[in-house]
Amino acid sequence: MKTTTKLLLLIFVFSSLMITFQGCEKENKIKKIVILQDKPQEWADALKLGFTDGLTALGVNLEKDLIILPKTAMSDPQTLASYVQTYTSRDDINLIYTLGTQTTQEVFNKSKTKPIVFGAVTDPIAAGLYDKTLTKPLANITGTQDLWPYPAQFDLIQKLIPNLKTIGIVYNSSEVNSQVSVEFIKNECKKRGIQLEERTVTSEAEIQTTVSALITKKIDLFFIPADNTAQTSSSSIIGICNKYKIPVFTGISGIVESGAIGTVGTNYYELGKVNAKQAYEVLINNKEPKNIQVAIAEKGDIYINITVCTKLGIKVPQEIIDKAFKKY
């Protein structure tokens, strides 16, 4: 009887240990991702939605297989630095998904070993993430590049405003993505004989005054470049320009929906899906990000705000309406 009791006790203990072990093993399979951005923006929202939808389409259960920690610094550099310090040092974070150039640079500068997938970096080489070519990452990193199709954008601008003479831009010169964007805009203006009036700012607080001053230069169009400071203030810029009936152009479809006249822009939702495939390779197939090729947004879609164009007296050619991916 005692022998039987001991045997049953041993079986119970062994079974309990097995259950505990299996539970731990299951817990270890759950991966943790931090999605990090410096400020709320339309394109970032589209990236995140594409990213989560993309993971779901690949068979990842977002409730059982992953813990996703979305973090936004709300334009506060100290908050962003704190997030970067915290999550690059935590061993339980399997991957950091960084949105945009600035945030990616912050994480890159803090850790060269933590797996990073970046979304929508304008120029990874100019940002210092790669050495001369996109095949030589300088950290454990991969992601997507969203260099805007500037020639196609200017083609659209000139079809909408054939007599265009002067374009105005405002940007934060400390942003690498802005520097790259402005150089492309300058080149297109030079090739097409368009005068460019440019002003720089250091923060969002300077946008309203700077844009108002720029309008006195009698610009025909305001171009919001690939600049986080200007994009975050897009509503304010559009509001000021509307008072003077000056059309606003940009590369972000969400800003077109909010009142810009149009763009040939990256589909950030689809770009987020590409990031999801890269993250899947890291999390599920155990690949190192540095061994995954950067994906480049190859073409742009036409987005046109017919309502705004009509209010501003801009006639939209039928060929543009027919080709538009989205019309507002």
C-alpha positions in Angstrom: 0.0 0.0 0.0 2.8 2.4 0.9 4.6 1.5 -2.3 1.5 2.2 -4.3 1.0 5.5 -2.6 4.7 6.5 -3.2 4.3 5.5 -6.9 1.2 7.6 -7.3 2.9 10.5 -5.6 5.9 10.3 -7.9 3.6 10.1 -11.0 1.7 13.2 -9.7 5.0 15.2 -9.1 6.4 14.1 -12.5 3.1 15.1 -14.3 3.1 18.5 -12.5 6.7 19.1 -13.6 5.8 18.2 -17.2 2.8 20.6 -17.2 5.0 23.4 -15.7 7.7 22.7 -18.3 5.3 22.7 -21.2 3.8 25.9 -19.9 7.2 27.6 -19.8 8.0 26.3 -23.2 4.8 27.7 -24.6 5.6 31.1 -23.0 9.0 31.1 -24.5 7.5 30.9 -28.0 5.7 34.2 -27.5 7.7 36.9 -29.2 7.8 40.6 -28.2 7.9 43.4 -30.7 8.2 47.1 -29.9 6.8 49.5 -32.6 8.5 52.8 -32.0 7.8 56.2 -33.6 8.7 59.8 -32.6 5.3 61.4 -33.3 1.8 60.6 -34.6 1.5 60.8 -38.4 -0.8 59.4 -41.1 1.8 57.4 -43.0 3.0 55.8 -39.7 -0.6 54.7 -38.9 -0.8 53.2 -42.4 2.5 51.4 -41.9 1.4 49.9 -38.6 -1.9 48.7 -40.0 -0.2 47.1 -43.0 2.4 45.5 -40.6 -0.2 43.9 -38.3 -2.4 42.9 -41.2 0.6 41.5 -43.0 1.6 39.3 -40.0 -2.0 38.0 -39.7 -2.0 37.1 -43.4 1.2 35.2 -42.9 -0.6 33.1 -40.2 0.7 34.8 -37.1 -1.9 35.0 -34.3 -1.4 38.5 -32.9 -3.0 37.5 -29.6 -1.3 34.1 -29.0 2.1 34.3 -30.8 3.1 38.0 -30.3 3.1 40.7 -27.7 3.2 44.1 -29.6 4.2 47.2 -27.6 3.4 50.3 -29.6 5.3 53.4 -28.3 5.0 57.0 -29.5 7.2 59.7 -28.1 4.8 62.5 -29.0 7.5 64.7 -30.4 9.5 64.7 -27.2 13.2 63.8 -27.7 13.7 62.8 -24.0 10.8 60.4 -24.2 12.1 58.9 -27.4 15.6 58.5 -25.9 14.1 56.8 -22.8 12.1 54.4 -25.0 15.3 53.6 -27.0 17.4 53.1 -23.9 14.7 50.8 -22.3 13.9 48.6 -25.2 17.4 48.1 -26.7 18.6 46.9 -23.3 15.8 44.4 -22.6 16.6 40.8 -23.5 13.0 39.9 -23.8 12.4 42.2 -26.8 12.9 40.1 -29.9 12.5 42.9 -32.5 12.1 46.7 -32.7 10.0 48.0 -35.6 11.1 51.6 -36.1 9.0 54.1 -38.1 10.8 56.7 -40.1 14.4 57.9 -40.4 14.9 59.8 -37.1 13.5 57.0 -34.9 15.6 54.4 -36.7 18.7 56.4 -36.3 18.1 56.7 -32.6 17.8 52.9 -32.1 20.7 52.2 -34.5 23.0 54.6 -32.6 22.1 52.8 -29.3 22.4 49.2 -30.4 24.2 47.4 -33.3 23.0 43.9 -32.2 19.3 44.3 -31.4 17.2 43.1 -34.3 15.7 46.1 -36.1 13.2 46.3 -38.9 12.7 49.9 -40.2 9.7 51.3 -42.0 9.9 54.2 -44.5 13.5 55.4 -44.2 14.0 57.9 -47.1 17.7 57.1 -47.7 19.3 54.4 -45.5 22.8 55.2 -46.7 22.5 58.9 -46.1 21.0 58.1 -42.7 24.2 56.2 -41.8 22.5 52.8 -41.5 24.4 51.3 -44.5 27.9 51.6 -45.8 27.9 52.9 -49.4 25.4 50.2 -50.7 22.2 48.7 -49.4 24.0 45.3 -49.1 26.3 46.5 -46.3 24.3 47.1 -43.1 26.2 48.7 -40.2 24.0 47.0 -37.6 21.6 44.0 -37.3 19.1 45.8 -39.4 16.8 45.7 -42.5 13.6 47.4 -43.6 11.9 49.5 -46.3 13.0 52.6 -48.2 10.3 55.1 -49.3 12.1 57.5 -51.6 9.4 59.5 -53.2 9.0 59.4 -57.1 9.9 63.1 -57.5 9.8 63.2 -61.3 6.4 61.7 -61.4 5.2 64.1 -58.6 6.4 67.1 -60.6 4.8 65.7 -63.8 1.5 65.7 -61.9 2.0 69.2 -60.5 2.6 70.6 -63.9 -0.5 68.8 -65.4 -2.6 70.3 -62.6 -0.9 73.8 -62.7 0.5 74.3 -66.2 1.6 77.9 -65.6 3.4 77.1 -62.3 6.4 79.5 -61.8 7.2 79.4 -58.0 7.1 76.7 -55.4 7.6 77.2 -51.6 8.9 74.7 -49.1 9.5 74.7 -45.4 11.6 72.0 -43.7 13.7 71.1 -40.7 17.3 71.0 -41.9 18.4 68.8 -39.0 16.5 65.8 -40.5 18.5 63.7 -42.9 15.3 62.7 -44.7 14.5 66.3 -45.2 17.9 67.1 -46.7 17.5 64.3 -49.2 14.0 65.3 -50.1 14.9 69.0 -50.6 17.8 68.1 -52.9 15.5 66.1 -55.1 13.0 69.0 -55.2 15.7 71.5 -56.0 16.9 69.3 -58.9 13.4 68.9 -60.3 12.8 72.7 -60.1 16.1 73.4 -61.8 15.3 71.0 -64.7 11.9 72.4 -65.2 12.7 76.1 -64.8 10.7 76.5 -61.6 11.8 79.0 -58.9 12.1 77.5 -55.4 11.6 79.6 -52.3 12.8 77.6 -49.2 12.8 78.3 -45.5 14.0 76.2 -42.6 12.6 75.7 -39.1 13.9 74.0 -36.0 10.5 73.0 -34.5 6.8 72.8 -35.2 6.3 76.0 -33.2 8.0 78.0 -36.0 5.9 76.5 -38.8 3.0 79.0 -38.8 5.1 82.1 -38.8 7.5 80.8 -41.4 4.8 79.6 -43.8 2.9 82.9 -43.5 6.1 84.8 -44.3 6.8 82.6 -47.3 3.4 83.2 -48.8 4.3 86.9 -49.2 6.8 85.7 -51.9 3.8 85.1 -54.1 4.3 81.3 -54.5 2.0 79.4 -56.8 2.2 76.1 -54.8 3.4 75.0 -51.4 5.2 71.6 -51.3 5.3 69.7 -48.0 8.5 67.6 -48.4 9.5 64.4 -46.7 10.0 66.3 -43.5 8.5 65.1 -40.2 8.2 68.6 -38.8 6.3 70.0 -41.8 4.2 66.8 -42.1 3.1 66.9 -38.5 2.0 70.5 -39.0 0.2 69.8 -42.3 -3.2 70.9 -41.0 -1.8 74.3 -40.0 0.0 74.7 -43.3 -3.1 73.8 -45.4 -5.2 76.2 -43.3 -2.9 79.1 -43.9 -2.6 78.3 -47.6 -6.3 78.0 -48.0 -6.8 81.6 -46.9 -4.7 82.7 -49.8 -6.0 80.1 -52.2 -2.5 78.5 -52.6 -2.6 74.8 -53.4 -0.6 72.4 -51.3 1.2 69.3 -52.7 2.9 66.5 -50.8 4.0 62.9 -51.0 1.7 61.6 -48.3 -1.7 60.3 -49.3 -3.2 61.0 -45.9 -2.4 64.7 -46.2 -4.1 64.7 -49.7 -7.2 63.4 -48.0 -6.9 66.2 -45.4 -6.7 69.0 -48.0 -3.6 68.8 -50.3 -4.4 68.7 -54.0 -2.7 65.5 -54.8 0.4 63.3 -55.0 2.1 60.4 -56.6 2.9 58.7 -53.3 4.0 55.5 -51.6 1.3 53.2 -50.5 2.4 53.0 -46.8 -0.1 50.3 -46.0 1.5 48.0 -48.6 4.9 49.0 -47.4 3.9 47.9 -43.9 3.0 44.5 -45.3 6.6 44.2 -46.7 7.9 45.0 -43.3 5.7 42.2 -41.9 7.4 39.7 -44.2 10.8 40.9 -43.1 9.7 40.6 -39.4 8.3 37.1 -40.0 11.7 36.0 -41.4 13.3 37.3 -38.2 10.8 36.1 -35.6 9.6 32.8 -37.1 12.4 31.7 -39.4 15.2 33.0 -37.1 17.0 35.0 -39.8 19.2 37.9 -38.8 17.9 41.2 -40.1 21.3 42.1 -41.5 20.9 39.1 -43.9 17.6 40.3 -45.3 17.6 42.7 -48.3 16.2 46.2 -47.9 13.0 46.6 -49.9 12.4 49.7 -52.0 9.1 51.2 -52.8 9.4 51.0 -56.6 6.4 53.1 -57.8 3.9 55.5 -56.5 0.1 55.7 -56.8 -1.8 58.8 -57.8 -4.0 60.3 -55.1 -6.1 63.3 -56.1 -8.4 65.6 -54.0 -10.9 66.7 -56.7 -13.0 68.6 -54.1 -10.1 70.8 -53.1 -8.9 71.2 -56.7 -12.4 72.4 -57.7 -12.5 74.9 -54.8 -9.1 76.3 -55.9 -10.2 76.5 -59.6 -7.8 73.7 -60.7 -9.2 71.6 -63.5 -8.1 68.0 -63.1 -7.5 66.3 -66.5 -9.6 63.2 -67.1 -6.5 61.0 -67.6 -5.4 61.8 -64.0 -8.9 60.9 -62.7 -8.8 57.7 -64.6 -5.4 56.7 -63.3 -5.9 57.8 -59.7 -5.6 55.1 -57.1 -7.8 57.1 -54.8 -10.0 60.2 -55.3 -11.3 62.5 -52.6 
